[in-house]
Structures are given as structure tokens and as C-alpha cells.
Amino acid sequence: MADDDGFKVTTETLRTEAGLWDQQSDDLGKIASSVGSMSMDRFQAGVFQLVVGAYAEVLTAVHDRSLEGQQNLKAVADGLRTVADNYDHHEQKTSANLTAISGN
């Protein structure tokens, strides 16, 4: 969409960017799901038994923050798509109104 001042809004760029946010969201989801396979008990830790509790806390934190980040990145992607859709809808509505007013 371009006006006389040369201002152009490309809503397709917003949608493309949303796809990148979705991709990053998926990557964080993979991290969250892979953390579970990294847990260990005291027997598996061997000589490092004293750090198992702290290690488990770190795994939980990584898992939780990854899920939180995944949700937030997805929300940004959804927001970008909503903005693009709203802009397209408003632009179409405005164009139709101007056409009706001008009689063209």
C-alpha cells in the first residue's frame, strides 16, 4: 500500500517476521523438551552426588524459562499477524469508502 508521500506498508513483511518469531518459538520448545532427558539421580551422578539437587534446579529453571519464552515468542508472532490483518482490513475498508465517495 503506497500513498502520495511514498509511504508504503508491506504487511507481508510483518507476516514474514511473524514466521521468524514462530521458528524461534519452536526452537525454544525443542530445548524445553530435551531438558527432561538430561536429568539424573544420585547414583548416576557418581562422585558428583552433592550437586544433583542444584543440577535438578537448573534443569527445572531452563525448562520453565524455555516454555515461557516459547509462549511469549508465539504471542509476538500472533500479534504481528493480527496487526497485518487489521491494517489490510482497514486499508481495504478505507479504499472502498473513498471509492464510494469519489464515485470512481
FENKAMO-V404774 format. One record per backbone hydrogen bond with DSSP energy under -1.0 kcal/mol. NH is the residue of the N-H (numbers start at 1). CO is the residue of the C=O. E is the energy in kcal/mol with one decimal. If there is no record, write none. Layout:
BEGIN
nh;co;e
NH;CO;E
NH;CO;E
END
This chain:
BEGIN
nh;co;e
3;7;-1.4
6;3;-1.7
9;1;-1.7
14;10;-1.0
15;11;-2.0
16;12;-2.3
17;13;-2.7
18;14;-2.1
19;15;-1.6
20;16;-1.4
21;17;-2.1
22;18;-2.4
23;19;-2.1
24;20;-2.2
25;21;-2.1
26;22;-2.5
27;23;-2.1
28;24;-2.1
29;25;-1.9
30;26;-2.0
31;27;-1.8
32;28;-2.5
33;29;-2.1
34;30;-1.7
35;31;-1.3
38;35;-1.9
39;36;-1.1
45;41;-1.8
46;42;-1.0
48;45;-2.1
49;46;-1.1
51;48;-1.7
52;49;-1.2
55;51;-2.8
56;52;-2.5
57;53;-1.9
58;54;-2.1
59;55;-2.4
60;56;-2.3
61;57;-2.4
62;58;-2.8
63;59;-2.6
64;60;-2.9
65;61;-2.8
66;62;-2.1
67;63;-2.2
68;64;-2.3
69;65;-2.7
70;66;-2.5
71;67;-2.3
72;68;-2.3
73;69;-2.8
74;70;-2.0
75;71;-1.9
76;72;-1.9
77;73;-2.2
78;74;-2.6
79;75;-2.3
80;76;-2.5
81;77;-2.1
82;78;-2.3
83;79;-2.5
84;80;-2.3
85;81;-2.8
86;82;-2.9
87;83;-2.6
88;84;-2.6
89;85;-2.7
90;86;-2.8
91;87;-2.9
92;88;-2.5
93;89;-2.4
94;90;-2.8
95;91;-2.5
96;92;-2.2
97;93;-2.2
98;94;-2.6
99;95;-2.3
100;96;-2.2
101;97;-2.3
102;98;-2.6
103;99;-1.6
END
